[in-house]
Amino acid sequence: MNHNTPVPPLSPRPLRHLAEVHRRVMTAGRLRAQGVSVAEANEQCRPGGPWQQLLPGVFLLHPGPPTSEERLHAVLMYAARERGTGVPSQPGAEDPHRPVYAEAMITGLAALTLHGFSSTPPLLSLDRIDVLVPRMRRLRSAGGARIVRTSALPAPEQVTGLPVAPVPRALADAVTELTDAGAVRRLLTEAVRGGHCEPAAVVRELSNAKLLSRPHVVDAVDSLLAEGRAIAEDRLYRMVREYGLPDPVWNVDLRLPGGPHLGGLDAYWPDQAVAVELDTRAPRQDEDALWSEYARKREHLERLGITVVHITPRKLRDAMEQQATVVRTALMASGDRDPAAYVVVLPR
């Protein structure tokens, strides 16, 4: 440390000991609680001084560029709900200096990077970091912080000790700002292929954000749904193989002899009259109509004596063994039922 540099009046610890980020980045309120006035803080931020102001009311207690961790904390300190003395939150019981951010979380591209996405830019290359706050907060975007408002704040996930929006919400906030179709497709594909979330959760957030009217987003969603279905089908093959279920006929259409088409199925065991249907519906405007179609088909098949097991991609991902047990139980129970009506099985 250069001995000619003026020593700042604040001394929670001397500057050379400011190893933890919440000692290097502080709000005006927290500084005031340490006995440092706004005027004194501003004096330390003069050109060539030892501190700098990163955002309104948020100070970095060293010269030189902030690290990505410092930028993230600064954005949260700026946006978090202030209580009492202007400190962004109640101090944590284990460390009175550690802020606990209330009603604010990182979202958008920065959140996706924190969640481990490889198709997002590194944090240091982002000009602005998106932070999600309740709609009624009186707060403006400033400097490196872009304020994103929501009427319903999701429960944050803790990533490296920071509150971060869940992947589907962070994706919607990122896509809002993107006009490049390729970038949108890469993000949505990585979300599903990387196992971060199911397609339906992504589409629901994009729909809530009114983004499904943008052609490049709709194109990316169509690719995403195809990708999600392919992954779910692959998991269904694995489930049958790994849990020793008898081989079904795959991807078939059923018809009544000389009669109407009964619908497509992902797997069918003709001897036991048991069918599996993957529910890969996306929650869009026509969801109710699509669900009635699913329900109609299921009811019709069950009236003919065919048991239909409905499986969502999420259940296949998170509880494959349980789903295998459901199918096995249906196969075993077939002997106790009346024989099913004769149906014609055709490749789909």
Buried (B, 14 or more C-beta within 10 A) or exposed (E): EEEEEEEBBBEBEEBEEBEEBBBBBBBBBBBBBEEBEEEBBBBBBEEEBBBBBBBEBBBBBBEEEBBBBBBBBBBBBBBBBBEEEBBBBEBEEEEEBBBEBBBBBBBBBBBBBBBEBEBBEEBEEBEBBBBBBBEEBEBEBBBBBBBBEBEEBBEBBEBEEBBBBBBBBBBBBBBBEBEEBEBBBBBBBBBBEBEBBBBBBBBBBBBBBEBBEBEBBEEBBEBBBEBBBEBBBEBBEEBBEEBEBEEBBBEBBBBBEEEEEBBBBBBBBBEBBBBBBBBBBBBBEEBEEEEEEBEEBBEBBBEBBBBBBBBBBBBBBEBBEEBBEBBBEBBEEBEEEEEBBEBBEEEE
